[in-house]
Amino acid sequence: MKYKQKKPIVYCAMSGDIIHHGHINILKIAHAYGYVVLGILTNKAISEYKDSPVTNFNQRKLVFKSIKYVNKIIPQTTHDYTYNLKKLKPKYVIHGNDWKKGSQKLVREKVISTLKLWGGKLIEPKYTKKISSTILKNKIKKK
């Protein structure tokens, strides 16, 4: 997929069920590298690795559209990034460094091997500690 811009394509994928400052930090960093294409995971894709989201895809898309660091939004229909990466061939993928272990480790490894096909690079900013949609949902449940 080609875009008419001079900046390199930067791909980020997020669930974004409850948007918080950790999401904004990643998108701000991504924006510094180029034209940010955000893959919002569909509800089905999210349910492949964690609980179903509270908000639906269109609601999350509406919120992300208002963030100035996002240039384009596309759906990511699986937890696996491969389809979108091969379609976009981004120069960079930006993801917090929290996915080196656990359920996302294999997804990360596949991202790295896919990016190698065209010389793309994975950039992993330090994860924003003590914040996630899951943490926020659990805090809300306790009240």
C-alpha positions as CSV (number, residue, x, y, z in Angstrom):
1,M,0.0,0.0,0.0
2,K,1.6,3.3,-1.1
3,Y,0.9,6.7,0.4
4,K,1.7,10.1,-1.0
5,Q,4.0,11.4,1.7
6,K,7.7,11.9,2.0
7,K,8.0,10.7,5.6
8,P,8.8,7.0,6.2
9,I,5.8,4.9,7.2
10,V,5.8,4.0,10.9
11,Y,3.4,1.2,12.0
12,C,1.9,0.8,15.5
13,A,-0.7,-1.6,16.6
14,M,-2.9,-1.1,19.6
15,S,-6.0,-2.4,21.2
16,G,-6.7,0.9,22.9
17,D,-9.7,-0.2,24.9
18,I,-9.1,2.5,27.4
19,I,-6.7,5.1,26.1
20,H,-4.1,6.3,28.6
21,H,-0.8,8.2,28.7
22,G,1.2,5.1,27.8
23,H,-0.6,4.9,24.4
24,I,0.1,8.6,23.9
25,N,3.8,8.2,24.7
26,I,4.2,5.5,22.1
27,L,2.3,7.4,19.4
28,K,4.3,10.6,20.1
29,I,7.5,8.6,19.7
30,A,6.2,7.0,16.5
31,H,5.3,10.4,15.1
32,A,8.8,11.6,15.5
33,Y,10.0,8.8,13.1
34,G,7.5,9.6,10.3
35,Y,4.0,9.0,9.0
36,V,2.1,7.0,11.6
37,V,-0.3,4.3,10.5
38,L,-2.1,2.9,13.5
39,G,-3.5,-0.6,13.3
40,I,-6.3,-0.9,15.7
41,L,-6.9,-4.5,16.7
42,T,-10.4,-5.7,16.1
43,N,-12.4,-7.2,18.9
44,K,-11.6,-10.7,17.5
45,A,-7.9,-9.9,17.3
46,I,-7.9,-8.7,20.9
47,S,-9.7,-11.8,22.1
48,E,-6.9,-13.9,20.7
49,Y,-4.6,-12.9,23.6
50,K,-6.7,-11.2,26.3
51,D,-10.2,-10.4,27.5
52,S,-12.6,-8.8,25.0
53,P,-12.6,-5.0,25.1
54,V,-15.1,-2.9,26.8
55,T,-15.4,-0.6,23.8
56,N,-15.9,-1.7,20.2
57,F,-13.7,-1.1,17.2
58,N,-15.5,1.9,15.9
59,Q,-15.6,3.6,19.3
60,R,-11.8,3.1,19.7
61,K,-11.2,4.3,16.1
62,L,-13.1,7.5,16.8
63,V,-11.0,8.2,19.9
64,F,-7.7,7.5,18.1
65,K,-8.7,9.7,15.2
66,S,-8.6,12.7,17.5
67,I,-5.0,12.1,18.5
68,K,-2.7,14.4,16.6
69,Y,0.2,11.8,16.4
70,V,-1.9,9.4,14.2
71,N,-1.9,10.0,10.5
72,K,-4.0,7.0,9.3
73,I,-5.9,4.2,10.9
74,I,-6.4,0.7,9.6
75,P,-7.9,-2.4,11.2
76,Q,-5.6,-5.2,12.4
77,T,-7.8,-8.3,12.2
78,T,-5.4,-10.7,14.0
79,H,-2.9,-10.5,16.8
80,D,-0.3,-11.3,14.2
81,Y,1.0,-8.2,12.4
82,T,2.2,-10.0,9.3
83,Y,-0.6,-9.1,6.9
84,N,-0.5,-5.4,7.7
85,L,3.3,-5.3,7.7
86,K,3.5,-6.9,4.2
87,K,0.8,-4.6,2.9
88,L,2.5,-1.4,4.3
89,K,6.2,-2.3,4.3
90,P,6.9,0.2,7.0
91,K,10.4,1.5,7.7
92,Y,9.6,1.3,11.4
93,V,7.4,-0.6,13.8
94,I,7.1,1.0,17.3
95,H,6.0,-1.1,20.3
96,G,6.7,-0.8,24.0
97,N,9.4,-3.2,25.2
98,D,6.9,-5.1,27.4
99,W,6.3,-7.8,24.7
100,K,9.6,-9.6,25.0
101,K,8.0,-12.1,27.4
102,G,4.5,-13.6,27.7
103,S,1.7,-14.0,25.2
104,Q,3.1,-11.4,22.8
105,K,6.7,-12.8,22.6
106,L,5.9,-14.9,19.5
107,V,4.2,-12.0,17.8
108,R,7.3,-9.8,18.4
109,E,9.6,-12.5,16.9
110,K,7.4,-12.7,13.8
111,V,7.4,-8.8,13.5
112,I,11.2,-8.9,13.5
113,S,11.5,-11.6,10.9
114,T,8.9,-9.9,8.7
115,L,10.6,-6.5,8.9
116,K,13.9,-8.1,7.8
117,L,12.3,-8.9,4.4
118,W,12.7,-5.2,3.4
119,G,15.1,-3.8,6.0
120,G,12.5,-2.4,8.3
121,K,13.4,-1.8,12.0
122,L,11.6,-2.5,15.3
123,I,11.9,0.3,17.8
124,E,11.0,-0.6,21.4
125,P,10.7,2.4,23.7
126,K,10.6,1.7,27.4
127,Y,7.2,0.6,28.5
128,T,5.2,3.1,30.6
129,K,5.1,1.3,33.9
130,K,2.1,0.8,36.1
131,I,-0.5,1.6,33.4
132,S,-2.5,-0.5,31.0
133,S,-6.1,-0.9,30.1
134,T,-6.3,-4.0,32.2
135,I,-4.9,-2.2,35.2
136,L,-7.5,0.6,34.7
137,K,-10.3,-1.9,34.3
138,N,-9.3,-3.7,37.5
139,K,-9.2,-0.4,39.4
140,I,-12.7,0.5,38.2
141,K,-14.0,-3.0,39.2
142,K,-12.7,-2.5,42.8
143,K,-14.7,0.7,43.3
